Amino acid sequence: SSTTYSTTVGSPTAPSLFITGALIDEAISASSNDYVGFTIAPTSGNALHLSNLSFSYAFSYNSGTAPGGPATFELRSSLDNYGSAIASFSQSVPAMNTVTWATASVGLSATTYQNLSGVTFRIYLNDGDNTRGTSYLRLDTIVLSGVSAAPVPEPSAAAGLAGLGALGLVAARRRRR
């Protein structure tokens, strides 16, 4: 059986689904604690076949001196223990007290994101070199799309099964003679 899913959480309006109110200036790495994450697993007996992940993001500040650099939003997964970015997005500093939303969209149709027994995604956050004011990194409207369906055999496994089937036919023909 196949189950199609597309889960949406939040909408890009104040208040945001996730918002920081402190400095998020730790460098993004697999050991960083500045992230929002979620885990998904397929229904019993099935595998995940992902197609896309999107989310809305914004960077704003409302006091002090404007941050000197852009904010970074980086998507990583448990498939490589969060070691490398799947995609990275940045947003420049807007005018004070202004929230301008952008949408990130990441295609997940590569074989890496197919036939999964589960995966955790993390969106890592960094507000640049901000040490001078109160800035906010905002996330909203996170949408993961794909299906939970029967696993697709690996090509080598399918070839092995076809070979076994051919041997079975040969054996059956020899018995008839």
C-alpha positions as CSV (number, residue, x, y, z in Angstrom):
1,S,0.0,0.0,0.0
2,S,1.1,3.6,-0.6
3,T,0.4,6.5,1.7
4,T,1.0,10.0,0.3
5,Y,1.8,12.6,2.9
6,S,2.4,16.3,2.9
7,T,2.6,17.8,6.4
8,T,2.4,21.5,7.0
9,V,3.0,23.2,10.3
10,G,2.4,26.9,10.9
11,S,1.9,29.8,8.5
12,P,4.3,32.7,8.0
13,T,2.6,35.2,10.2
14,A,3.4,36.5,13.6
15,P,3.8,34.7,15.9
16,S,6.2,32.3,14.1
17,L,6.3,28.6,14.5
18,F,9.8,29.0,15.8
19,I,11.5,32.3,16.8
20,T,14.8,33.0,18.6
21,G,15.3,36.0,20.8
22,A,18.9,35.5,21.7
23,L,22.3,35.5,19.9
24,I,22.6,32.5,17.6
25,D,26.2,33.1,16.7
26,E,27.6,29.6,17.2
27,A,29.2,28.3,14.0
28,I,27.0,25.8,12.1
29,S,28.4,22.3,12.5
30,A,27.2,18.8,13.3
31,S,27.8,19.5,17.0
32,S,26.0,22.9,17.1
33,N,22.9,23.1,19.3
34,D,21.3,25.9,17.4
35,Y,18.7,24.1,15.2
36,V,15.1,23.1,14.9
37,G,14.6,19.4,14.0
38,F,12.0,16.7,13.4
39,T,12.0,13.0,12.7
40,I,9.8,11.0,10.3
41,A,9.4,7.3,9.9
42,P,7.2,5.3,7.5
43,T,4.2,3.2,8.4
44,S,4.9,-0.4,9.4
45,G,6.4,-2.5,6.6
46,N,6.9,0.4,4.3
47,A,9.8,2.8,3.4
48,L,9.9,6.5,2.9
49,H,10.3,7.9,-0.6
50,L,10.8,11.7,-0.2
51,S,10.3,14.4,-2.8
52,N,10.6,17.8,-1.3
53,L,11.1,19.8,1.9
54,S,10.3,23.5,2.1
55,F,10.0,26.1,4.9
56,S,9.6,29.8,5.3
57,Y,12.3,31.8,7.0
58,A,13.0,35.4,8.1
59,F,15.7,37.4,9.9
60,S,14.8,40.6,11.7
61,Y,16.0,42.9,14.6
62,N,14.3,45.4,16.8
63,S,16.9,47.1,18.9
64,G,20.5,48.1,18.9
65,T,22.8,48.3,15.9
66,A,21.9,46.3,12.9
67,P,23.7,43.0,12.6
68,G,26.7,43.2,10.4
69,G,26.1,40.1,8.3
70,P,23.3,37.9,6.9
71,A,21.6,35.1,8.8
72,T,22.1,31.5,7.6
73,F,19.6,28.7,7.6
74,E,21.1,25.3,6.8
75,L,19.3,22.0,6.2
76,R,21.1,18.8,7.3
77,S,20.0,15.2,8.0
78,S,20.8,12.2,10.1
79,L,21.7,10.2,6.9
80,D,25.3,11.5,7.3
81,N,25.1,12.3,11.0
82,Y,24.5,16.0,10.1
83,G,28.0,16.2,8.7
84,S,27.2,18.3,5.6
85,A,24.6,20.7,4.3
86,I,21.9,19.5,2.0
87,A,21.1,23.1,1.2
88,S,21.9,26.5,2.7
89,F,19.9,29.7,2.6
90,S,20.8,33.2,3.8
91,Q,18.9,36.4,4.3
92,S,20.3,39.9,4.6
93,V,19.4,42.2,7.5
94,P,16.2,44.2,6.8
95,A,15.2,47.5,8.2
96,M,14.6,47.6,11.9
97,N,11.3,46.1,13.0
98,T,10.7,44.6,9.5
99,V,10.0,40.9,8.9
100,T,10.4,39.8,5.3
101,W,9.7,36.1,4.7
102,A,11.5,34.0,2.1
103,T,10.7,30.4,1.1
104,A,13.3,27.6,0.9
105,S,12.6,24.6,-1.2
106,V,14.8,21.6,-1.4
107,G,14.3,18.7,-3.8
108,L,14.7,15.3,-2.2
109,S,14.2,13.0,-5.2
110,A,17.8,11.7,-5.2
111,T,18.3,8.0,-4.3
112,T,19.8,9.2,-1.0
113,Y,16.2,10.1,0.1
114,Q,14.5,7.0,-1.1
115,N,13.7,3.6,0.6
116,L,14.4,5.1,4.0
117,S,13.4,3.5,7.3
118,G,13.4,6.9,8.9
119,V,15.3,10.2,8.9
120,T,15.7,13.3,11.1
121,F,16.1,16.7,9.5
122,R,17.6,19.7,11.3
123,I,17.5,23.3,10.2
124,Y,20.6,25.0,11.7
125,L,20.5,28.7,12.5
126,N,23.2,31.4,12.6
127,D,22.6,35.1,12.9
128,G,25.9,36.1,11.4
129,D,28.2,38.3,13.4
130,N,25.4,39.8,15.5
131,T,26.7,40.8,18.9
132,R,25.2,44.3,19.0
133,G,21.4,44.0,19.1
134,T,18.4,41.8,19.5
135,S,17.8,39.8,16.3
136,Y,15.3,37.1,15.5
137,L,15.6,34.1,13.3
138,R,12.2,32.8,12.3
139,L,11.0,29.6,10.8
140,D,7.5,28.7,9.7
141,T,5.4,26.6,7.3
142,I,7.6,23.5,7.2
143,V,6.3,21.1,4.5
144,L,7.8,17.6,3.9
145,S,6.4,15.8,0.9
146,G,6.8,12.2,-0.2
147,V,5.2,8.8,0.2
148,S,5.3,5.9,2.6
149,A,5.2,2.8,0.4
150,A,6.6,-0.8,0.0
151,P,10.4,-0.7,-0.3
152,V,11.8,-0.8,-3.8
153,P,14.5,-3.6,-4.1
154,E,18.0,-2.5,-4.8
155,P,19.0,-3.3,-8.5
156,S,21.5,-5.9,-7.3
157,A,18.8,-7.6,-5.2
158,A,16.3,-7.5,-8.1
159,A,18.9,-9.1,-10.4
160,G,19.6,-11.8,-7.8
161,L,15.9,-12.6,-7.5
162,A,15.6,-12.7,-11.3
163,G,18.6,-15.1,-11.4
164,L,17.0,-17.4,-8.8
165,G,13.7,-17.3,-10.8
166,A,15.6,-18.3,-14.0
167,L,17.3,-21.2,-12.1
168,G,14.0,-22.4,-10.9
169,L,12.6,-22.5,-14.4
170,V,15.6,-24.4,-15.7
171,A,15.2,-26.9,-12.8
172,A,11.5,-27.3,-13.5
173,R,12.1,-28.0,-17.2
174,R,14.8,-30.6,-16.5
175,R,12.4,-32.5,-14.2
176,R,9.7,-32.6,-16.9
177,R,12.1,-34.2,-19.4
